[in-house]
């Protein structure tokens, strides 16, 4: 089957149709290396898609993103970033030129990267089915995926069974690298523990101690994990729970939950929902007058919250993001990334795009340092805790649980008068180094399986 026409269930996804939509497959090609041909010193046994998936002139990367459903905007951001990072790895860029292992361009270990994408529909089953097809039909050597933590956990489990590395880009549930940690799964994005412990001291300084908080919680692993992390982090400052409202993912009418919160006597409301759910629930919260009754916090701003809600709503609101494009003034590589992304896609990248880009950079760096695509050697390289320059500064994975160590910016919404351009929605209050936010490993629940474990 051609890699430029990959069947996704009943629909045929083609390179031409995706390019029309600004999506697409990676370029196919061969670069004649300037250096002498590479000679591998070791012969490794078969594992996963190795060696079958690396015997040609190219290797295949699978992108599994929510292109429909409540997280679709973030999924498209991720998909576009995969297209850009593959272009950069294949052809070179100012970002890759700054990373010693990737400076030469020409793909990874002299092999160009091809890629395909599939819509996870924000559901584990479609994600696993699509990933399985990429592995069996295209011999994918790496996957990058998620937005939904439930999808990330399911794909990490598949990665462990199939022995194909999954770089879970956008997933915040503590379980991803906690009780559900897998040897073939890596998560770069700051988890809920990190996000909550970055936010708590800053918000307590601004609002005070011993406050009552109400929580609107997405009823799945991301939301319940964030609730647990927030209540623990703010509990250290005397904050208590006035209300906890669990809402299913994809809820369109939040009336019953918001009425309870409005009458809870809370000083602060935490809206944990994300994507389209965050926009919908925030607009309904305004209608119920909640923002006039209590402080309103979005602990994890969705990538497109600014565009969808606007400065009139966001002004003064606190929250976090794993990365914000305004950090280009702090990290040199971020400036190159933002410029290339905006030139290609006509808007500034959001944190899901940065997550995918950095995850693939770290994977490519690990393959180059390992000198082979053989999964155990690549995993060892990723577990070496080698710090790599990325668009979020120097980042790496903790070996014990494969949690990414990356900084967390605490943000506040700008007023219209403060904005410098139509996408300049947030100002950075503080950037907290990732190494200060890591959950103690013995509290994570991670019992890392052996490489050979099913």
N, C-alpha and C positions, 0 to 999 in steps of 0.2 A: 504494500500500500504506500502511495506517495505521502511524504511528510507534508506536502502542500495541500493535501485534501484529507482531512481526518474526520471520520464519522463520529458524531456525538449523539448517540441514541438514534432518533429518527431524523435529526437534522444534519445536513452536511455543512461543515464549517470550512470555507475555502480561503486561501490567501487573498484572492481578489476581493471577495465580499468583506473580509475583515479590514482590508486596507481602505475600502470605501468608507468604513465606519471609524477609521482612525485606530483600528485594532491591528490584528494580523499576526503572521508568523515571522520568525526571524529569518534573516537572509541566509542563503545557502551558498557556500563558496569555499575556496581553498586558497590559503596564503602560502606562498613559498617562503619558508623561513630564511632569514638572513644568516642565522647561526647554523652550525652543522646539525644534521639530523639527530634527534634525541634517541638515546639508547637506554632502555630500561634494564637496570642491573638485576632485577628479580623477576621471577615468573610466579604469578599468584594463581590460586585456584579459582574456579568459577564462583561467583556470588552475586545474587540479584541479576542485574542486567550486564554485569561484567563477566567476561570480556566482550560479549557480543555487541553491546551498545557502544563500544569505543574502537571497533575495528575498522571503521570507515574514515572518511575525511572530516566527519563532523560528529558531534554528540548532541543529544536531545534533552531539552529542559521542559518540564511540564509546568504550566501556570494554571492554578485552580483558584478562581476568584468568583465572588458573588456579583454577577453581571445583571441580575434581576433581584427583586425583593428589597427589603428595607435598608440593606447595606450596599446597594448597587453603585452609588456614586463613589464609595470608597473602593469597591471592586474594580471599577473602570480606572481609577487612579493607579491601582496596583498593576493592572494589565498594561497600561501605557508605560509605566516605569520598567516593567520587564522588557518591553520592546526597546527602550532606551538603553538599559544596562547591557543587553545583548549586543546592541549596535556599538556601544563603547568598548566592550570586551573584544569584539571581532575586529573593529577598525581603529581602536585607540581613541583616547580623549584626554583632556586636561586632568580629569580625575584619575584615570588609570595610569597616566604618565607619572603621577605623584606617588604611586604605590610600587615599590621596587619589583615585586613578583609579577606585576601586571604591566610593566612599563613597555614591553615589546609589542603588545597588541597581538593580533592574529588569533584570537580566540583563547582557548585554555589548552596548555600543553601542545600547541601547534594545531589544534583542531577547532574549526569554526563551530559556533553554537547555533543550532536551530531550536525553535520553540513552538509549542502549540498552546492554546488556551481552551479552557472549558468553564462553563457557568456552573458553579456549585449550587446555585439557587438558595444559598444560605442554609443548606441542609446537608447533614453528613452523608446520607445514602447516595444522592447524585454525585457528591464530591468523590466518594470512594469508587463509585462505578467509573467515573471519568478517569480518575487516576490509574485505576487498574488497566483501562484500555491504553493509556499512554505508556504504561510499563510493558504490557504484553505486545502491543502493536508497534510502538515506536522505540522501545528499549530505552526509555528515559533514564538518565543517570542521576538526575536530581529533580526534585519538585520544589516549587515555592507556592505558598498558599495562604488561605484563610481570610479573615476578618471575624467570622464567627469562631469563638473558642471551641464550640462543640464540633465544628468542622475540623479545626486544628487537631484536636485530640483524636478524632477518627482517622485522620490522615497520618498522624504520627504512628498510630497502631498499625496501619497498613504498611507504612515505611518499614517498621520493624519486621513485619511478616515477609515482605517482599525484598528486604535488604537493599532499599533505595533511599538515599538521604532526603529528608524533607526539611526545607528551610521555612519554618512557619513564620511568616512575616508579621502579620497583624493579628495578634491574639493576646488578651490580657489576663485571662483566668489564671489564677495561681496553679491550678491543677495541670496546666499544659506542661510545665516543667517541675511540677510537684508530684502528686500521687500518680499522675498519668505519664510521667517522664519515660522516654524511650531512647535507646542508644542511637537510633537513626533519626531522631528528631531534635532540631535546634530551634530555639525561639529568641530572636534578637530584641523584640520590643519589650520595654519595661512592663513588668507584670503589675497586677492590682496592688500587691504589697508595696512595690516601689512607688507607684503613682500616689497611693494614699499617704505614705510616709514622707513624700516630698511635699504634698499639699497641706498636711495637718499643721506643722509649725508655722507656715506662712499665713494660713487662714486664721489660726488662733491668735497670731500677733495682730492681725487686722480687725478681728471681730471680738476676741476675748475668750475667756475660759468659761467652763460650767454652763454651756448652752444646751438647749434641747433641739434635736434635729429630727426631721422626718425624711424618709427615704422612699423614692420611687424606683423599684428594683426590677430589671428584666428577669423573668422567671426561667433562667437557665444558667449554666455554669459561670458565664462571665458576670452576670448580675449578682448572683449569690456570693461569688468570690469577692467581688468589689465591696459588697455590703459588709462582709466579714472583715475585710481589710480596713475599710473606713471607720467602722465602729471601734476596732481595736486601736487604730492610730489616733483618733480623736478622743477615745476614752482616756488616754494618757493625760489629756488636758481637762478632764472632768466633764466632757460632753456626754449626754445621755440620749436615748432613743425615745422620741415621742410617737413615732408611727413608722411602720414598715409595710409598704404596699407592693405586692408582687404582681407584675403585669406580663402576660405572655408576649413573646417577640411578635411584632407585626400588629400590635393593638392599634386600632384607629380611634377608639373612643375611650379616653382616660377619665371620664367623668366620675365614676365611683371612687377611683383611687385618689383623685385630686380633691374631692369633697372631704374625704377622710383627713387628708393632709391639711386642708384649709382650716379644719375644725380641731386640729390636734394640739394647738397651743405651742407649736414648734417656733423656735427663733430662726431656724435655718432649714431650707429644703435642699436635699441633694437629689438631683435628677440624674440617675445613673443610665438612663436609656441612651441609645446611640443611633446614628444614622437618621433615617426618616422618622423613626420613633421619637427621637430626641426633639426634632423639629415640631412634630405634631403635638407632643405632650407639652412642650414649652408654650406653643401658641394657645393651647387650651388652658394652661396655667395662668396665662395673662388674662384670659377671659374670666377666670374665677377670682381674679384679684389677688392671687397668691404672692406675686412679687411686691405688692403693697403691704402685705401682712408680715412678711418674713424675708430674710436674705435668701437669695437663690443661687445655688452653686451647681455647675455641671462638671463633676470631677474629672471626666475625660471628654474634652470637646471633640465632637466628631470632625472629621477632616474638612467638611464643608458647612459647618455650623454658621460660620461668619456669613457666607454667601446666602444661606437659606434663611437666617434669622435677621441679619442686618445689625448695624451699630445701635439702632434705637433700642433693640432688645438686649444686645450683648454688653452695652456700655457698663463698665464697673463689675461685671460678673467674673468670678474667679474659677479657674479650672486648670487642668494640665493637658498636655499633648506629649507624645513620645518625641516629637520633633516638630518644629515650626519653621517655615521658610525664612522667617526673619532672622534665624540663626546664621544666615549667610555672612553676616557682619562679624561673627565670632569664629566660624570655621571656614577656612579658605576653600576647601573642596565643595562646600555647600553652595558657594557662589557660582562655581562652574556648573554644578548639577542643576541649580535653579535656572540658570541662563539657557542651558541646552534643553531642558524640559519645556520651558516657556516658549522657546523658539519653535519647538517641534509640535507642541500641543496647544499653544495660545492661552495658557493659564499657568499660574504658579503651582508647583507640586505641593500636595498635602502630606501628612505623615504616613498614610498607607504607601504612597509612592516611595518615600524615603526608606521605609521598612523593607520593601522588596529590593530596592536598589542596593542597600547596604548588605542585606542577606546574601544576595548573589555575588557581591564583591568579596565577602568573607569566604563563601564557598570556593570561588575561583582562586583566591589567594591560598586557601588550604590545599587545593589540588596541585597548584604549582609548587608549593613547598613540599608536598608529599612526593611529587614527581610521578604520580600515577593516579588513575581514576579508581583504583581498587578501594572499595568502601571502607574497610577497616583502617587503611592508611590515611584516608581523607579524614575519617573521624578522629584519629589520633592527632592529626594536624589541627583540627578544629578545637580539640580538647587541650591543646598545648598552652592555651591562654596567651597566645601571641597577640599583642595589641596591633590593630590595623587602622590606618588613617581612613576615615570615611566622611560622608557628608554630615555626620553627627560627631565629628571629632574622633578620637581614638576609642575603639570599642573592641570587645572580645567576648568569648563565651566562658562561663565558669565550668570547669571540667566536671564537677560533681553532679550537676543537674542540667547542664546545657542551657542555662539561663543567660541571656545577653546582659553584659555590663555596659550600660549606655546612660548618658545624662538625661535628666528629666526636667524640662522647662515648666515652671509654674507661670501661667498666663493670666492676664486680665483684659477684658474687652475694652477697646478704645472708643472714645466718642468720635463723632463725625469730624470734629475739628482737629482731632489728633491724628486722623488717618492720613497716610502719605501714599495715596493710590487706592484704587477700588478694592484691592484684596488685602489691605493692611489692617486687619481687624483686631489684632492682639498686640499688646506690649508684654515683654518678658519681665516678670517681677524678680525671678531668681532661677538660675539653672543649677540644679542639685546634681553633683557627680554621682554616677551610678553605683560606684563602689561603696558609697555611704548609705545606700538604700537597700542593699541585698538582704533578703531574709536569711537568717542563719540556716545552714543546710539541714541541720537536724530537726528543724521545724517545717521543712517543706513537704515532707512525706515522700520524697523521691527515693526510690530504691532502684538505682540504675541497672537495667538488665544487661547481661552479657551480649556481645555482638551476635553470637550464634543463637540467642534465645528467640523463640517464635513470637 
